[in-house]
Amino acid sequence: MTKSFIVTLKDHVPDVDVASIKDSVSKMGGEITHEFSLIKGFTVKLPESMHIDSIKSKHSDAIANIEEDKEVSIKK
């Protein structure tokens, strides 16, 4: 089973660092499922056994935010 996360990067992050983060995701057995064009960021799928915190701590200077990608609804 996998979990999906939205990874948002800081605006100043150079492309070489973006590539390094993507490489870390791949090495953890994860997969980039979508890249955003308006902001620096992407969605990733990771095996549930892997913790997104390891990517967050390794690349903390480049990552603005990581949150679980899940359906959002409005209840009336």
All heavy atoms as a GROMACS GRO file, in nm:
protein
  588
    1MET      N    1   0.084  -0.118   0.000
    1MET     CA    2   0.000   0.000   0.000
    1MET      C    3   0.089   0.125   0.000
    1MET      O    4   0.195   0.126   0.057
    1MET     CB    5  -0.088  -0.003   0.124
    1MET     CG    6  -0.191   0.106   0.127
    1MET     SD    7  -0.346   0.038   0.182
    1MET     CE    8  -0.453   0.105   0.061
    2THR      N    9   0.043   0.230  -0.067
    2THR     CA   10   0.120   0.353  -0.076
    2THR      C   11   0.041   0.470  -0.020
    2THR      O   12  -0.080   0.465  -0.007
    2THR     CB   13   0.156   0.385  -0.222
    2THR    OG1   14   0.036   0.403  -0.297
    2THR    CG2   15   0.242   0.278  -0.284
    3LYS      N   16   0.115   0.576   0.014
    3LYS     CA   17   0.056   0.702   0.055
    3LYS      C   18   0.105   0.809  -0.040
    3LYS      O   19   0.217   0.804  -0.088
    3LYS     CB   20   0.097   0.739   0.197
    3LYS     CG   21   0.017   0.672   0.304
    3LYS     CD   22   0.047   0.736   0.438
    3LYS     CE   23  -0.050   0.684   0.542
    3LYS     NZ   24  -0.032   0.750   0.671
    4SER      N   25   0.020   0.908  -0.065
    4SER     CA   26   0.055   1.015  -0.156
    4SER      C   27   0.073   1.144  -0.077
    4SER      O   28  -0.004   1.172   0.016
    4SER     CB   29  -0.056   1.030  -0.260
    4SER     OG   30  -0.020   1.123  -0.358
    5PHE      N   31   0.175   1.222  -0.113
    5PHE     CA   32   0.206   1.347  -0.045
    5PHE      C   33   0.227   1.458  -0.147
    5PHE      O   34   0.274   1.432  -0.258
    5PHE     CB   35   0.333   1.334   0.039
    5PHE     CG   36   0.322   1.236   0.151
    5PHE    CD1   37   0.356   1.103   0.132
    5PHE    CD2   38   0.278   1.276   0.276
    5PHE    CE1   39   0.346   1.011   0.235
    5PHE    CE2   40   0.268   1.185   0.379
    5PHE     CZ   41   0.301   1.052   0.359
    6ILE      N   42   0.193   1.580  -0.107
    6ILE     CA   43   0.223   1.698  -0.187
    6ILE      C   44   0.347   1.762  -0.126
    6ILE      O   45   0.347   1.796  -0.007
    6ILE     CB   46   0.105   1.797  -0.186
    6ILE    CG1   47  -0.019   1.732  -0.246
    6ILE    CG2   48   0.143   1.924  -0.263
    6ILE    CD1   49  -0.145   1.813  -0.228
    7VAL      N   50   0.450   1.778  -0.206
    7VAL     CA   51   0.575   1.839  -0.161
    7VAL      C   52   0.586   1.975  -0.228
    7VAL      O   53   0.589   1.985  -0.351
    7VAL     CB   54   0.697   1.752  -0.198
    7VAL    CG1   55   0.826   1.818  -0.154
    7VAL    CG2   56   0.685   1.612  -0.138
    8THR      N   57   0.589   2.081  -0.147
    8THR     CA   58   0.605   2.217  -0.198
    8THR      C   59   0.744   2.266  -0.160
    8THR      O   60   0.784   2.256  -0.044
    8THR     CB   61   0.499   2.311  -0.136
    8THR    OG1   62   0.370   2.254  -0.155
    8THR    CG2   63   0.504   2.448  -0.202
    9LEU      N   64   0.816   2.317  -0.259
    9LEU     CA   65   0.952   2.364  -0.237
    9LEU      C   66   0.955   2.516  -0.224
    9LEU      O   67   0.866   2.586  -0.273
    9LEU     CB   68   1.041   2.320  -0.353
    9LEU     CG   69   1.042   2.170  -0.381
    9LEU    CD1   70   1.126   2.139  -0.502
    9LEU    CD2   71   1.091   2.093  -0.260
   10LYS      N   72   1.059   2.566  -0.159
   10LYS     CA   73   1.078   2.710  -0.148
   10LYS      C   74   1.112   2.767  -0.286
   10LYS      O   75   1.174   2.699  -0.368
   10LYS     CB   76   1.189   2.740  -0.047
   10LYS     CG   77   1.152   2.695   0.094
   10LYS     CD   78   1.266   2.716   0.191
   10LYS     CE   79   1.225   2.664   0.329
   10LYS     NZ   80   1.335   2.669   0.426
   11ASP      N   81   1.070   2.891  -0.311
   11ASP     CA   82   1.087   2.953  -0.443
   11ASP      C   83   1.232   2.962  -0.488
   11ASP      O   84   1.260   2.952  -0.606
   11ASP     CB   85   1.027   3.094  -0.444
   11ASP     CG   86   0.875   3.090  -0.437
   11ASP    OD1   87   0.815   2.989  -0.477
   11ASP    OD2   88   0.816   3.191  -0.392
   12HIS      N   89   1.324   2.980  -0.395
   12HIS     CA   90   1.465   3.002  -0.431
   12HIS      C   91   1.543   2.874  -0.463
   12HIS      O   92   1.660   2.880  -0.499
   12HIS     CB   93   1.537   3.075  -0.316
   12HIS     CG   94   1.558   2.987  -0.196
   12HIS    ND1   95   1.461   2.969  -0.100
   12HIS    CD2   96   1.664   2.911  -0.158
   12HIS    CE1   97   1.507   2.886  -0.008
   12HIS    NE2   98   1.629   2.849  -0.040
   13VAL      N   99   1.480   2.760  -0.452
   13VAL     CA  100   1.550   2.632  -0.468
   13VAL      C  101   1.594   2.613  -0.614
   13VAL      O  102   1.512   2.615  -0.705
   13VAL     CB  103   1.459   2.515  -0.425
   13VAL    CG1  104   1.526   2.381  -0.449
   13VAL    CG2  105   1.420   2.529  -0.279
   14PRO      N  106   1.726   2.595  -0.636
   14PRO     CA  107   1.775   2.574  -0.773
   14PRO      C  108   1.736   2.436  -0.826
   14PRO      O  109   1.710   2.343  -0.750
   14PRO     CB  110   1.926   2.587  -0.760
   14PRO     CG  111   1.958   2.571  -0.617
   14PRO     CD  112   1.834   2.603  -0.539
   15ASP      N  113   1.731   2.425  -0.958
   15ASP     CA  114   1.689   2.300  -1.023
   15ASP      C  115   1.774   2.181  -0.981
   15ASP      O  116   1.724   2.069  -0.973
   15ASP     CB  117   1.693   2.316  -1.175
   15ASP     CG  118   1.582   2.409  -1.225
   15ASP    OD1  119   1.487   2.435  -1.150
   15ASP    OD2  120   1.594   2.456  -1.340
   16VAL      N  121   1.903   2.203  -0.954
   16VAL     CA  122   1.990   2.092  -0.913
   16VAL      C  123   1.943   2.033  -0.779
   16VAL      O  124   1.949   1.911  -0.759
   16VAL     CB  125   2.138   2.135  -0.909
   16VAL    CG1  126   2.165   2.237  -0.800
   16VAL    CG2  127   2.230   2.016  -0.896
   17ASP      N  128   1.894   2.118  -0.689
   17ASP     CA  129   1.842   2.068  -0.561
   17ASP      C  130   1.707   1.998  -0.578
   17ASP      O  131   1.678   1.901  -0.509
   17ASP     CB  132   1.829   2.183  -0.460
   17ASP     CG  133   1.965   2.234  -0.414
   17ASP    OD1  134   2.066   2.164  -0.436
   17ASP    OD2  135   1.971   2.344  -0.356
   18VAL      N  136   1.627   2.048  -0.671
   18VAL     CA  137   1.500   1.981  -0.701
   18VAL      C  138   1.528   1.839  -0.751
   18VAL      O  139   1.464   1.743  -0.707
   18VAL     CB  140   1.418   2.061  -0.806
   18VAL    CG1  141   1.294   1.984  -0.847
   18VAL    CG2  142   1.381   2.199  -0.752
   19ALA      N  143   1.626   1.826  -0.838
   19ALA     CA  144   1.664   1.694  -0.890
   19ALA      C  145   1.713   1.603  -0.778
   19ALA      O  146   1.683   1.483  -0.777
   19ALA     CB  147   1.771   1.709  -0.997
   20SER      N  148   1.785   1.659  -0.682
   20SER     CA  149   1.836   1.581  -0.569
   20SER      C  150   1.721   1.528  -0.482
   20SER      O  151   1.724   1.414  -0.436
   20SER     CB  152   1.930   1.668  -0.486
   20SER     OG  153   1.972   1.600  -0.370
   21ILE      N  154   1.620   1.611  -0.462
   21ILE     CA  155   1.504   1.568  -0.383
   21ILE      C  156   1.429   1.456  -0.456
   21ILE      O  157   1.392   1.355  -0.396
   21ILE     CB  158   1.410   1.687  -0.354
   21ILE    CG1  159   1.484   1.789  -0.266
   21ILE    CG2  160   1.282   1.640  -0.286
   21ILE    CD1  161   1.415   1.924  -0.256
   22LYS      N  162   1.411   1.473  -0.585
   22LYS     CA  163   1.344   1.369  -0.664
   22LYS      C  164   1.423   1.238  -0.660
   22LYS      O  165   1.365   1.130  -0.651
   22LYS     CB  166   1.326   1.415  -0.809
   22LYS     CG  167   1.226   1.526  -0.826
   22LYS     CD  168   1.220   1.565  -0.973
   22LYS     CE  169   1.133   1.684  -0.996
   22LYS     NZ  170   1.134   1.723  -1.139
   23ASP      N  171   1.555   1.248  -0.664
   23ASP     CA  172   1.641   1.131  -0.655
   23ASP      C  173   1.623   1.060  -0.520
   23ASP      O  174   1.617   0.938  -0.513
   23ASP     CB  175   1.786   1.172  -0.677
   23ASP     CG  176   1.879   1.053  -0.691
   23ASP    OD1  177   1.846   0.961  -0.771
   23ASP    OD2  178   1.983   1.050  -0.624
   24SER      N  179   1.612   1.139  -0.414
   24SER     CA  180   1.589   1.081  -0.280
   24SER      C  181   1.458   1.004  -0.276
   24SER      O  182   1.449   0.896  -0.217
   24SER     CB  183   1.586   1.191  -0.174
   24SER     OG  184   1.712   1.248  -0.155
   25VAL      N  185   1.354   1.060  -0.339
   25VAL     CA  186   1.224   0.992  -0.344
   25VAL      C  187   1.239   0.858  -0.415
   25VAL      O  188   1.190   0.755  -0.366
   25VAL     CB  189   1.119   1.082  -0.413
   25VAL    CG1  190   0.992   1.003  -0.443
   25VAL    CG2  191   1.087   1.204  -0.328
   26SER      N  192   1.306   0.857  -0.529
   26SER     CA  193   1.325   0.733  -0.606
   26SER      C  194   1.403   0.628  -0.527
   26SER      O  195   1.368   0.510  -0.527
   26SER     CB  196   1.397   0.762  -0.737
   26SER     OG  197   1.318   0.840  -0.821
   27LYS      N  198   1.509   0.673  -0.458
   27LYS     CA  199   1.591   0.580  -0.380
   27LYS      C  200   1.513   0.519  -0.264
   27LYS      O  201   1.548   0.410  -0.218
   27LYS     CB  202   1.716   0.650  -0.329
   27LYS     CG  203   1.818   0.675  -0.438
   27LYS     CD  204   1.941   0.745  -0.386
   27LYS     CE  205   2.042   0.765  -0.498
   27LYS     NZ  206   2.158   0.843  -0.456
   28MET      N  207   1.409   0.588  -0.217
   28MET     CA  208   1.326   0.535  -0.109
   28MET      C  209   1.216   0.442  -0.160
   28MET      O  210   1.136   0.392  -0.084
   28MET     CB  211   1.259   0.650  -0.032
   28MET     CG  212   1.353   0.732   0.049
   28MET     SD  213   1.267   0.867   0.134
   28MET     CE  214   1.154   0.776   0.238
   29GLY      N  215   1.214   0.422  -0.292
   29GLY     CA  216   1.110   0.336  -0.349
   29GLY      C  217   0.985   0.413  -0.384
   29GLY      O  218   0.881   0.355  -0.412
   30GLY      N  219   0.996   0.546  -0.383
   30GLY     CA  220   0.882   0.629  -0.416
   30GLY      C  221   0.876   0.665  -0.562
   30GLY      O  222   0.965   0.630  -0.640
   31GLU      N  223   0.772   0.738  -0.597
   31GLU     CA  224   0.751   0.774  -0.736
   31GLU      C  225   0.691   0.916  -0.743
   31GLU      O  226   0.600   0.948  -0.666
   31GLU     CB  227   0.652   0.673  -0.796
   31GLU     CG  228   0.598   0.706  -0.930
   31GLU     CD  229   0.488   0.609  -0.975
   31GLU    OE1  230   0.445   0.522  -0.896
   31GLU    OE2  231   0.446   0.623  -1.089
   32ILE      N  232   0.744   0.998  -0.831
   32ILE     CA  233   0.688   1.130  -0.856
   32ILE      C  234   0.567   1.107  -0.947
   32ILE      O  235   0.581   1.052  -1.057
   32ILE     CB  236   0.789   1.224  -0.926
   32ILE    CG1  237   0.920   1.234  -0.849
   32ILE    CG2  238   0.726   1.361  -0.952
   32ILE    CD1  239   0.915   1.304  -0.718
   33THR      N  240   0.448   1.148  -0.904
   33THR     CA  241   0.328   1.121  -0.983
   33THR      C  242   0.277   1.243  -1.058
   33THR      O  243   0.203   1.229  -1.153
   33THR     CB  244   0.216   1.064  -0.894
   33THR    OG1  245   0.190   1.155  -0.787
   33THR    CG2  246   0.255   0.928  -0.839
   34HIS      N  247   0.317   1.363  -1.014
   34HIS     CA  248   0.274   1.485  -1.083
   34HIS      C  249   0.369   1.598  -1.046
   34HIS      O  250   0.409   1.610  -0.931
   34HIS     CB  251   0.132   1.522  -1.042
   34HIS     CG  252   0.081   1.646  -1.109
   34HIS    ND1  253   0.039   1.648  -1.239
   34HIS    CD2  254   0.068   1.774  -1.064
   34HIS    CE1  255   0.001   1.771  -1.271
   34HIS    NE2  256   0.018   1.849  -1.166
   35GLU      N  257   0.402   1.681  -1.144
   35GLU     CA  258   0.483   1.800  -1.118
   35GLU      C  259   0.398   1.922  -1.145
   35GLU      O  260   0.327   1.928  -1.246
   35GLU     CB  261   0.608   1.800  -1.205
   35GLU     CG  262   0.707   1.694  -1.165
   35GLU     CD  263   0.842   1.711  -1.230
   35GLU    OE1  264   0.898   1.822  -1.223
   35GLU    OE2  265   0.891   1.613  -1.288
   36PHE      N  266   0.404   2.020  -1.055
   36PHE     CA  267   0.327   2.142  -1.071
   36PHE      C  268   0.404   2.240  -1.159
   36PHE      O  269   0.527   2.244  -1.157
   36PHE     CB  270   0.298   2.205  -0.935
   36PHE     CG  271   0.223   2.113  -0.842
   36PHE    CD1  272   0.283   2.065  -0.727
   36PHE    CD2  273   0.094   2.074  -0.871
   36PHE    CE1  274   0.215   1.979  -0.642
   36PHE    CE2  275   0.025   1.988  -0.787
   36PHE     CZ  276   0.086   1.940  -0.672
   37SER      N  277   0.331   2.323  -1.232
   37SER     CA  278   0.396   2.422  -1.318
   37SER      C  279   0.393   2.562  -1.259
   37SER      O  280   0.482   2.642  -1.286
   37SER     CB  281   0.332   2.421  -1.457
   37SER     OG  282   0.194   2.448  -1.447
   38LEU      N  283   0.295   2.594  -1.178
   38LEU     CA  284   0.284   2.729  -1.122
   38LEU      C  285   0.367   2.748  -0.996
   38LEU      O  286   0.404   2.860  -0.963
   38LEU     CB  287   0.138   2.764  -1.093
   38LEU     CG  288   0.046   2.770  -1.215
   38LEU    CD1  289  -0.097   2.797  -1.173
   38LEU    CD2  290   0.094   2.878  -1.311
   39ILE      N  291   0.392   2.641  -0.926
   39ILE     CA  292   0.475   2.646  -0.804
   39ILE      C  293   0.583   2.539  -0.816
   39ILE      O  294   0.570   2.445  -0.894
   39ILE     CB  295   0.391   2.622  -0.675
   39ILE    CG1  296   0.326   2.483  -0.680
   39ILE    CG2  297   0.290   2.732  -0.655
   39ILE    CD1  298   0.263   2.440  -0.550
   40LYS      N  299   0.688   2.553  -0.737
   40LYS     CA  300   0.790   2.447  -0.732
   40LYS      C  301   0.738   2.340  -0.640
   40LYS      O  302   0.727   2.360  -0.518
   40LYS     CB  303   0.923   2.502  -0.679
   40LYS     CG  304   1.000   2.578  -0.782
   40LYS     CD  305   1.144   2.598  -0.740
   40LYS     CE  306   1.214   2.670  -0.853
   40LYS     NZ  307   1.356   2.679  -0.833
   41GLY      N  308   0.703   2.228  -0.698
   41GLY     CA  309   0.652   2.119  -0.616
   41GLY      C  310   0.604   2.004  -0.702
   41GLY      O  311   0.600   2.011  -0.825
   42PHE      N  312   0.567   1.898  -0.633
   42PHE     CA  313   0.521   1.777  -0.700
   42PHE      C  314   0.448   1.688  -0.600
   42PHE      O  315   0.453   1.711  -0.479
   42PHE     CB  316   0.639   1.701  -0.761
   42PHE     CG  317   0.762   1.695  -0.674
   42PHE    CD1  318   0.775   1.596  -0.577
   42PHE    CD2  319   0.864   1.787  -0.688
   42PHE    CE1  320   0.888   1.591  -0.496
   42PHE    CE2  321   0.977   1.782  -0.608
   42PHE     CZ  322   0.988   1.684  -0.512
   43THR      N  323   0.378   1.587  -0.652
   43THR     CA  324   0.318   1.486  -0.566
   43THR      C  325   0.402   1.360  -0.577
   43THR      O  326   0.459   1.330  -0.682
   43THR     CB  327   0.171   1.456  -0.605
   43THR    OG1  328   0.165   1.417  -0.742
   43THR    CG2  329   0.082   1.576  -0.582
   44VAL      N  330   0.412   1.291  -0.466
   44VAL     CA  331   0.488   1.167  -0.461
   44VAL      C  332   0.404   1.057  -0.400
   44VAL      O  333   0.316   1.083  -0.318
   44VAL     CB  334   0.619   1.182  -0.379
   44VAL    CG1  335   0.709   1.287  -0.439
   44VAL    CG2  336   0.592   1.212  -0.234
   45LYS      N  337   0.431   0.934  -0.441
   45LYS     CA  338   0.373   0.817  -0.378
   45LYS      C  339   0.487   0.741  -0.312
   45LYS      O  340   0.589   0.714  -0.377
   45LYS     CB  341   0.303   0.727  -0.479
   45LYS     CG  342   0.165   0.772  -0.513
   45LYS     CD  343   0.092   0.667  -0.593
   45LYS     CE  344  -0.048   0.716  -0.622
   45LYS     NZ  345  -0.121   0.623  -0.706
   46LEU      N  346   0.471   0.709  -0.186
   46LEU     CA  347   0.570   0.633  -0.112
   46LEU      C  348   0.505   0.509  -0.052
   46LEU      O  349   0.389   0.514  -0.011
   46LEU     CB  350   0.627   0.716   0.004
   46LEU     CG  351   0.717   0.834  -0.030
   46LEU    CD1  352   0.754   0.907   0.099
   46LEU    CD2  353   0.843   0.787  -0.099
   47PRO      N  354   0.581   0.400  -0.043
   47PRO     CA  355   0.528   0.284   0.030
   47PRO      C  356   0.498   0.325   0.174
   47PRO      O  357   0.569   0.408   0.231
   47PRO     CB  358   0.644   0.184   0.026
   47PRO     CG  359   0.734   0.230  -0.084
   47PRO     CD  360   0.715   0.378  -0.095
   48GLU      N  361   0.390   0.271   0.232
   48GLU     CA  362   0.352   0.309   0.368
   48GLU      C  363   0.463   0.284   0.469
   48GLU      O  364   0.472   0.350   0.570
   48GLU     CB  365   0.223   0.237   0.411
   48GLU     CG  366   0.101   0.307   0.362
   48GLU     CD  367  -0.024   0.260   0.432
   48GLU    OE1  368  -0.017   0.207   0.545
   48GLU    OE2  369  -0.131   0.276   0.373
   49SER      N  370   0.550   0.188   0.439
   49SER     CA  371   0.659   0.156   0.531
   49SER      C  372   0.765   0.267   0.535
   49SER      O  373   0.844   0.274   0.628
   49SER     CB  374   0.723   0.023   0.494
   49SER     OG  375   0.776   0.031   0.363
   50MET      N  376   0.768   0.352   0.433
   50MET     CA  377   0.866   0.461   0.427
   50MET      C  378   0.806   0.586   0.488
   50MET      O  379   0.688   0.612   0.471
   50MET     CB  380   0.907   0.489   0.283
   50MET     CG  381   0.963   0.370   0.209
   50MET     SD  382   1.102   0.290   0.290
   50MET     CE  383   1.224   0.414   0.276
   51HIS      N  384   0.886   0.662   0.557
   51HIS     CA  385   0.836   0.782   0.622
   51HIS      C  386   0.883   0.906   0.546
   51HIS      O  387   1.002   0.921   0.520
   51HIS     CB  388   0.882   0.788   0.768
   51HIS     CG  389   0.818   0.681   0.850
   51HIS    ND1  390   0.689   0.692   0.896
   51HIS    CD2  391   0.863   0.562   0.894
   51HIS    CE1  392   0.659   0.583   0.963
   51HIS    NE2  393   0.763   0.502   0.964
   52ILE      N  394   0.790   0.993   0.515
   52ILE     CA  395   0.820   1.117   0.443
   52ILE      C  396   0.915   1.205   0.525
   52ILE      O  397   0.986   1.287   0.470
   52ILE     CB  398   0.690   1.190   0.405
   52ILE    CG1  399   0.714   1.299   0.301
   52ILE    CG2  400   0.621   1.248   0.527
   52ILE    CD1  401   0.743   1.251   0.163
   53ASP      N  402   0.918   1.185   0.655
   53ASP     CA  403   1.004   1.266   0.743
   53ASP      C  404   1.151   1.254   0.705
   53ASP      O  405   1.227   1.349   0.724
   53ASP     CB  406   0.986   1.227   0.890
   53ASP     CG  407   0.849   1.266   0.942
   53ASP    OD1  408   0.785   1.354   0.881
   53ASP    OD2  409   0.807   1.209   1.044
   54SER      N  410   1.192   1.141   0.652
   54SER     CA  411   1.333   1.126   0.615
   54SER      C  412   1.368   1.218   0.498
   54SER      O  413   1.478   1.273   0.493
   54SER     CB  414   1.367   0.981   0.583
   54SER     OG  415   1.289   0.933   0.477
   55ILE      N  416   1.276   1.238   0.405
   55ILE     CA  417   1.299   1.333   0.296
   55ILE      C  418   1.296   1.474   0.352
   55ILE      O  419   1.379   1.557   0.317
   55ILE     CB  420   1.194   1.316   0.184
   55ILE    CG1  421   1.216   1.183   0.113
   55ILE    CG2  422   1.202   1.432   0.084
   55ILE    CD1  423   1.113   1.150   0.010
   56LYS      N  424   1.201   1.500   0.440
   56LYS     CA  425   1.188   1.634   0.498
   56LYS      C  426   1.313   1.673   0.575
   56LYS      O  427   1.362   1.784   0.562
   56LYS     CB  428   1.066   1.637   0.592
   56LYS     CG  429   1.030   1.776   0.640
   56LYS     CD  430   0.918   1.775   0.742
   56LYS     CE  431   0.787   1.737   0.683
   56LYS     NZ  432   0.675   1.752   0.776
   57SER      N  433   1.369   1.582   0.653
   57SER     CA  434   1.487   1.617   0.732
   57SER      C  435   1.612   1.630   0.644
   57SER      O  436   1.696   1.717   0.667
   57SER     CB  437   1.510   1.516   0.844
   57SER     OG  438   1.536   1.388   0.791
   58LYS      N  439   1.623   1.547   0.541
   58LYS     CA  440   1.740   1.552   0.453
   58LYS      C  441   1.743   1.680   0.368
   58LYS      O  442   1.849   1.732   0.337
   58LYS     CB  443   1.741   1.429   0.362
   58LYS     CG  444   1.863   1.421   0.272
   58LYS     CD  445   1.864   1.292   0.193
   58LYS     CE  446   1.989   1.286   0.106
   58LYS     NZ  447   1.996   1.164   0.027
   59HIS      N  448   1.625   1.730   0.333
   59HIS     CA  449   1.616   1.846   0.243
   59HIS      C  450   1.539   1.961   0.307
   59HIS      O  451   1.471   2.037   0.238
   59HIS     CB  452   1.547   1.804   0.112
   59HIS     CG  453   1.617   1.695   0.039
   59HIS    ND1  454   1.731   1.716  -0.035
   59HIS    CD2  455   1.590   1.562   0.030
   59HIS    CE1  456   1.770   1.602  -0.088
   59HIS    NE2  457   1.687   1.506  -0.051
   60SER      N  458   1.552   1.977   0.438
   60SER     CA  459   1.472   2.076   0.511
   60SER      C  460   1.495   2.219   0.463
   60SER      O  461   1.404   2.302   0.469
   60SER     CB  462   1.499   2.066   0.661
   60SER     OG  463   1.635   2.096   0.688
   61ASP      N  464   1.614   2.249   0.413
   61ASP     CA  465   1.643   2.385   0.367
   61ASP      C  466   1.572   2.418   0.235
   61ASP      O  467   1.557   2.534   0.199
   61ASP     CB  468   1.793   2.406   0.352
   61ASP     CG  469   1.858   2.304   0.259
   61ASP    OD1  470   1.807   2.191   0.250
   61ASP    OD2  471   1.959   2.338   0.197
   62ALA      N  472   1.526   2.317   0.163
   62ALA     CA  473   1.461   2.338   0.033
   62ALA      C  474   1.310   2.320   0.036
   62ALA      O  475   1.239   2.373  -0.048
   62ALA     CB  476   1.520   2.243  -0.070
   63ILE      N  477   1.260   2.246   0.135
   63ILE     CA  478   1.118   2.212   0.140
   63ILE      C  479   1.041   2.314   0.222
   63ILE      O  480   1.074   2.340   0.338
   63ILE     CB  481   1.099   2.070   0.195
   63ILE    CG1  482   1.161   1.968   0.099
   63ILE    CG2  483   0.951   2.041   0.218
   63ILE    CD1  484   1.159   1.826   0.148
   64ALA      N  485   0.937   2.369   0.160
   64ALA     CA  486   0.850   2.464   0.230
   64ALA      C  487   0.742   2.390   0.309
   64ALA      O  488   0.710   2.426   0.421
   64ALA     CB  489   0.786   2.561   0.132
   65ASN      N  490   0.687   2.282   0.248
   65ASN     CA  491   0.576   2.212   0.313
   65ASN      C  492   0.559   2.073   0.253
   65ASN      O  493   0.582   2.053   0.134
   65ASN     CB  494   0.447   2.293   0.293
   65ASN     CG  495   0.332   2.241   0.377
   65ASN    OD1  496   0.351   2.192   0.487
   65ASN    ND2  497   0.212   2.252   0.324
   66ILE      N  498   0.517   1.979   0.337
   66ILE     CA  499   0.477   1.846   0.292
   66ILE      C  500   0.348   1.812   0.362
   66ILE      O  501   0.337   1.826   0.484
   66ILE     CB  502   0.582   1.738   0.326
   66ILE    CG1  503   0.714   1.765   0.254
   66ILE    CG2  504   0.529   1.600   0.289
   66ILE    CD1  505   0.823   1.663   0.286
   67GLU      N  506   0.249   1.772   0.284
   67GLU     CA  507   0.123   1.729   0.344
   67GLU      C  508   0.069   1.609   0.270
   67GLU      O  509   0.098   1.589   0.151
   67GLU     CB  510   0.021   1.843   0.346
   67GLU     CG  511  -0.014   1.899   0.210
   67GLU     CD  512  -0.106   2.018   0.221
   67GLU    OE1  513  -0.055   2.130   0.247
   67GLU    OE2  514  -0.226   2.001   0.205
   68GLU      N  515  -0.007   1.529   0.342
   68GLU     CA  516  -0.066   1.411   0.279
   68GLU      C  517  -0.167   1.456   0.175
   68GLU      O  518  -0.245   1.548   0.197
   68GLU     CB  519  -0.132   1.322   0.384
   68GLU     CG  520  -0.175   1.189   0.328
   68GLU     CD  521  -0.221   1.091   0.435
   68GLU    OE1  522  -0.204   1.118   0.554
   68GLU    OE2  523  -0.277   0.988   0.395
   69ASP      N  524  -0.163   1.395   0.060
   69ASP     CA  525  -0.255   1.425  -0.051
   69ASP      C  526  -0.378   1.340  -0.030
   69ASP      O  527  -0.375   1.218  -0.049
   69ASP     CB  528  -0.186   1.394  -0.184
   69ASP     CG  529  -0.270   1.435  -0.304
   69ASP    OD1  530  -0.368   1.511  -0.287
   69ASP    OD2  531  -0.237   1.391  -0.416
   70LYS      N  532  -0.486   1.404   0.010
   70LYS     CA  533  -0.609   1.329   0.031
   70LYS      C  534  -0.728   1.412  -0.013
   70LYS      O  535  -0.718   1.534  -0.028
   70LYS     CB  536  -0.623   1.284   0.175
   70LYS     CG  537  -0.613   1.393   0.278
   70LYS     CD  538  -0.612   1.333   0.417
   70LYS     CE  539  -0.585   1.442   0.520
   70LYS     NZ  540  -0.575   1.388   0.653
   71GLU      N  541  -0.838   1.346  -0.032
   71GLU     CA  542  -0.959   1.412  -0.078
   71GLU      C  543  -1.011   1.505   0.032
   71GLU      O  544  -1.014   1.470   0.149
   71GLU     CB  545  -1.063   1.308  -0.113
   71GLU     CG  546  -1.183   1.365  -0.185
   71GLU     CD  547  -1.277   1.257  -0.234
   71GLU    OE1  548  -1.229   1.154  -0.287
   71GLU    OE2  549  -1.398   1.275  -0.221
   72VAL      N  550  -1.052   1.623  -0.010
   72VAL     CA  551  -1.107   1.722   0.082
   72VAL      C  552  -1.252   1.745   0.044
   72VAL      O  553  -1.285   1.755  -0.074
   72VAL     CB  554  -1.029   1.856   0.074
   72VAL    CG1  555  -1.090   1.959   0.163
   72VAL    CG2  556  -0.884   1.833   0.108
   73SER      N  557  -1.339   1.750   0.143
   73SER     CA  558  -1.479   1.778   0.114
   73SER      C  559  -1.533   1.881   0.213
   73SER      O  560  -1.478   1.901   0.321
   73SER     CB  561  -1.561   1.648   0.123
   73SER     OG  562  -1.558   1.598   0.254
   74ILE      N  563  -1.641   1.944   0.172
   74ILE     CA  564  -1.709   2.042   0.256
   74ILE      C  565  -1.838   1.979   0.304
   74ILE      O  566  -1.922   1.938   0.223
   74ILE     CB  567  -1.736   2.172   0.179
   74ILE    CG1  568  -1.605   2.233   0.130
   74ILE    CG2  569  -1.816   2.269   0.263
   74ILE    CD1  570  -1.623   2.351   0.039
   75LYS      N  571  -1.856   1.973   0.436
   75LYS     CA  572  -1.979   1.919   0.492
   75LYS      C  573  -2.076   2.031   0.518
   75LYS      O  574  -2.037   2.137   0.567
   75LYS     CB  575  -1.950   1.841   0.620
   75LYS     CG  576  -1.867   1.718   0.596
   75LYS     CD  577  -1.850   1.641   0.722
   75LYS     CE  578  -1.767   1.517   0.692
   75LYS     NZ  579  -1.757   1.429   0.806
   76LYS      N  580  -2.201   2.008   0.486
   76LYS     CA  581  -2.304   2.110   0.510
   76LYS      C  582  -2.376   2.084   0.638
   76LYS      O  583  -2.387   1.979   0.689
   76LYS     CB  584  -2.403   2.113   0.395
   76LYS     CG  585  -2.339   2.160   0.268
   76LYS     CD  586  -2.441   2.167   0.159
   76LYS     CE  587  -2.378   2.215   0.031
   76LYS     NZ  588  -2.471   2.230  -0.075
   0.00000   0.00000   0.00000
